[in-house]
Amino acid sequence: MDSSQGDAPSQQHADTRLVTSGRDTKAQKGFVNPPVVHGSTVLYPTAEDLHAHRGEFQYGRHGTPTTKALQETLMALEGPQCAGVGLAPSGLAAISTTLLSVLKAGDHLLVCDNVYRPSRNFCNGLLVRYGVETTYFDPLIGAGIAALFKSKTRAVLVEAPGSQSFEMPDIRAIADVAHARGALVIDDNTWATPLYHRSLDQGVDISMQAATKYVGGHSDIMFGTISANAKAWPLVAETIRLLGVCAGPDDVFLALRGMRTLSVRLAQHYRSGLDMARWLATRPEVARVLHPALETDPGHAIWKRDFTGASGLFSIVLKPAPQKAVDAMLDAVKLFGMGYSWGGFESLVIPFDCDSYRTATKWSPGGPTLRLHIGLENVDDLKADLDRGFAALKAAM
């Protein structure tokens, strides 16, 4: 790190740590940013060094100066409970690597019913082939999850909030129950990032992110991160090594660049998202807004207790309307692009329906549902764009 940073990192604010962590200007020959190291082979100066595997870096797959800088920055953001950070080539790769780290044949896994759909696909596909049983549970179950534990329950996977339906699980209550029974707790922390939700401080053992989203921030990388406490990190580290999981150097560099501006970008997403959510709650076309930071949201109390901010992603439930009218609305908007993923600078909208894959709960919102990502555009322009969409919706009814 820079020798001019002043206070110890543990005393600095998160936005300062995001800018200063993982930087060593002396090693970087005075440059602010570390070089992008494209490398596989690391040469040893002597036979003795080779036999002893002596050296900071052993092989490109296991790490480079570029990956080290990103890992140090992520650890500084995650806080003192973080014992290590693994990097993966996508968010789903981070999820699958994490689950393979803690599960074996014959084990039982508990999964929140609002979890990212590709996570479900992994559980219902590969984990079934490997002899792991998965039980899905109501996101609002809290301490009631105790009734679902079996003798071979090894882990609980939560997503707070769910990235489509936005229920807010009580992670602290779930973690208390899980730890009392010897199980690990895994959190998909993509929505808030560790900047706004330090889940390792709240009983989570492994916190994952699809860093494709807010860490990258520019819709141009595929990336995942796995952060773990001292109990879980050895399991994660071993699995990363055995599977050969690694991320490409250019994406690592772009993720590190995204970390430097995460604080200011996420603050803007938070402000604009909440502004848009409150405006949408007043619209006659909207039956309900699903956003935990709204005071009227059922998950607001947990969000206020456990989170320090929110992102730009939330959903709305429209009043009953035919599909052709919803499609007319989607075709009419110009600033809201139609596309999957989120977390970039651009605003997005997609229709969704959880009903086909929910198993522990019934998804019956009472009208068509749209997921919105509020980007960095001016909110007045975004409101005008949705006004145009709502006009097209009404005209097609």
N, C-alpha and C positions, 0 to 999 in steps of 0.2 A: 504494500500500500504506500501511498505518498507519505513522506516523512512530515509533511506540513499539515496533516489533518487536524491536529489539535487534540481535542478531547478523545478519550478512548472510544472505540466504536460502540461499546455497550451503552455509552452515555449519550449517543447521538440519536437524533430523530431518524425515523425510517427513510424519509426522503433524502437525508444526507447520506445514510448508509448506501442507498441505491446508487448514488453518484460516486462515492469514494471506495467502496469495497471492491476487492479483486484487482486493484490497480497497483502496479509497482513501476513507477516511471524510470527508476534506475535500470531495472532489468529490461525495460522497454526502450532503452537508449534515449530517454527523454520524451518519447511520444506519449500522448494521453491514453490512447487505446492500445491494447496488446495486439501483436500481429496475428493474422489468421494462419495458424500452423497446419499445413497440409502434410501429414507425415504418417508413415507406418513404422519404418525401421528406425530404431534409436541405437546409435553406435556407442560402444563401451571403450574407454581409453586403454584398458589393460585386460589381460586374461583373468586376473584376480577379480576385477570389477564385474566381468561377465559371469564368472562362476557364482559370485555372491549376489547377482542381480542388484548391484549397487548403482544407485542413481535415482534422481527425482522422478524420471520418466523411464518406463521400461519398453513400452510398445504403444503405437498410436491408438489402438483400440481401447487401451486402459486409461488414456488421458494425455493431454498436451497442455502447454501453457495457456492456450485459449480456453480449453474446458475448465482448467483450474480457476481461471479468473471468473468464469460464470458461476461455478460451484461455490466459490467464496462469497460472491455477491448474493446468491440465493440463500446461503446459510446465514448471512448477516440479516437478511430480511425475515427468515423463518424464526429467528430468535434462539435463545440459549438451549432449548430442548432439542434442537436439530443436531444430530450426530453425523449426518452425511447427506449428500444429494447425488442422485443418479440422473443421468441425462438419456433420453430416449428419442427415437426418430419421429414419434408422433404421440399425441395424447393417448390414443388407444394402446400403443405399445407400452406406455407408462402404466396403464391400468392392468394390462395382461401380465407384464413383468412383475408387478406388485402382487397380484393374486397367485402367480406361480411361486413367488417367494415364500408365501406363508401357508400354502395348501399342499396336500399330498393325497394319494388315493385313499378313499374311505372317510375323508374329512367332510365336515358340514359347514356351509357358508350361509350367512344371513345377509340379504341384500335389500336395500330400501326400494320400494316399488316405483319411486320416481327417478330412478337412476338413468343416466345416459343410455340410450337404447343399444349402441354398440357394446356397452358393458354387459348388458343382458345377453346379447348374442354370444359373447365370449363364454359367459357362464352356462348358457343353454347349449353351447356347441362343444368347444374344446374341453371345458371342465367336466362335462358329462362323459366324454370319451375317456377322460383320465380318472373317472370314478369318484368325482367330487359332487356331493349333493348340494343344491342351492334352494333355499326357502326365501321367498320374498315377503316383505312386511310393510304394513301401513307406515308411511313416513311420520305420522303423528303419534306413533305408539309410545314413545318415550320409554319410561322404565318398564312398561308393560311388555317390552321385548323379552323379559325374563322367561315368559311362558313358552317362547319359541326355541330356547336353547336345548341342545341335545348333548349327550356325553362327548360327541366328537365335533362339536362346534368350535372352530378354530379362529374365525374372523367375522367381523361385521363390516359391510361396505355401506357408507352413507354418501349422499350428495346434498349439500346444504347451500342454497335451496336447489331443488330439482330444476334442471335447465330448460324445461318446457312448462311444467305445471306449477313450479315454484312453491311447493310446500316446504316448510322449514322444520327439519327434524331437530329434536332436542339432543344435540351431540353429547352434552355433559351427562345427561341422564342415561343415555345409551352406553356411554363409555364406562360409567360406574358399574353398570350391570355386567358388561362384557369383561371388564378386568377382574371382577369378583369371581368370574368363571374361567379365568385364564385365557380369554380370547383377545385378539388384537382388534383395534378399530382403525379402519381405513377411510379416509375422507377424500372425495373428489372436490377439490377446492378451487376449481377453475373460475367460478362465477365472481368471487370476491378477491382472489389471489391472497397470498400471505400478507399483502399490504393492508388489507381490510379485515382479514380473518386469520389470526394466528392459531390455527386449529391444533397444532402440536402443544400449545399452552393449555388446551381445554380437554385433554385426555385422549386425543388422537395419537396413534402410534406411527401411522404413515399418511402423509399428505401428498396428494398428486395434483398436477395441473396439466391440462392441455395447453401448453405454453404457445401453441399455435395461435391462441386467442390473444389475451391482453399482454402477455410478455413480449411476443413478437410485435403485435400492435399494428401491423401494416399489411396483413393478409398475404404475406409472401413467404412464409416458412411453415413447415410441419415440424412440431417439436413437442416433447413431453418432459416433465420433471417429476422425480420421486424424492421426497424429503422424509427422513425417518428419525425417530428418537434412538437413544442408545440401545434399547432392547431390540428394536426391529432392524436397525441398520445393518448388522452383520448378515441377516437373512437376505436383505435386498442386495447388498454388495456381492454376495456369493452368486446369487441368481443372475445378476447383470454380467458377472464374469463368465459363468458357465454358458449362458445363452449368447454371449458375444454382442450384447446390446450396446450400441454406441450411436452417436449423432454425428452428422457430417460437419466439417469444420466451418463451412460458410454459414450454415444455419446456427451453429453455436455462436458465431460472431454476431449475427443479426439478433439473436436472442439477448446477448449481452448488451448490444446497442439499445434494444427495446427496454431493458431493465433501467437504463440511465434516465429514461423519460417516463417510466411507468407512473410515477407519482403525479406528475402534472396531467398526463393523459387520463388516468383513471379518475382524477378529481373532476375533470370536465365531463367524462361519461356519466359520473355520479350525478352532478348537478343537472345536466341536460336530461338524463333519463328520468330523474324524479320530477322535473318540470313537465316533461311530456306525459308521464304517468298521471300526474294530477290534472293536467288538461284533458287527457282522454277520459278520466273518471267523470268529467262533466258533460261528455258528449252524449247526445240522445241515442246514438247508434250503438253505444257500448254498455253492456250489462254489468261488466265487472273487470277490474284491472288486477292482475296477479303480480304484485310487487311487494316484497317483504318490508321495504323501507316506508311504504305508505302506512299511515297510522291506522287505517281501516283494515289492513291485511291481517288475517288470522295468525300469521307468523311474526308479526311486528315485534312483540315483546321479546321473543328469542333473538331476533335480529338486533334489537337495541341492546340486549345484554351481551351478545357474543361478537358482534361486528362493529367496526368503526366506520364503515362506509358501504356503499353499494356500487354495482357496476351499471352499465347501460342496457342490460338485457332483462326483459320482462315480457309478459304475455297479456293479451286482452281477450275477453269473451264478448263477442258481438251478440246483439239481440238476434233472435232467429231470422235467418235469411237464406234464400236458396243459393246453391253453389255458384250458379251463373252470376249472381250479384256480387259474391265475394271475389270471384275471378275478375269481374269488371273493375272492382276496386283495386285489385293487385295490378291490373294492366294500366290503370290510370295514374298511379303514382310514378314519379320520375326520380326523386332523390333516394327513395327506399328501393334498393336493389333486391331482387329475389334470388337468394342463394344461401347455401348452408354454411356453417361455421359462423363466427362472430368475433368480436374483440378488436377488429380493425378500425381504421379511421372513418369508414363509410357506414351509413345506416342500411339496415337490412330488414326484410320482412319475409316470413314464410307461414303458410297455414300448417296446422298440425292436428293430429287426433291421437291421443294416447290409448284409446279404448281397445285397440287390437292387441296390445301387448301388456296391458296391466293385468295382474293376476291376483294380487292381495287386496286391491281396492278397485272400486268402480269409477271410471272417468265419465262423468255425465255433467258437463258444464252448462248445458241449457242453450247453447248456441255455437256457431262457428268460432274457432279459436285461431288467433294469430300471434306468433312470437315476433317481437320487435327488438332489434338492436339499435340503440341510439348512438350514432357516431359523433363526429366532431363538427358537423355542420351547424349553422345557426339554427336555434330552435324555432324561431319565427318562420324560417323557410321550411323547416320540417313540418310544422303545423299547417302551413299553407299547402304543402304537398299532400298531407293526409286529408285536409279539407277537400281537395280535388278528388281524392279516392273515395271519401264518403259520399260526395255528390254522385259519383258514378255508381256506387252501391245502391243509393236510393233510386236512381234512374232505371236500374235494371231489376228492381223488385217487381 
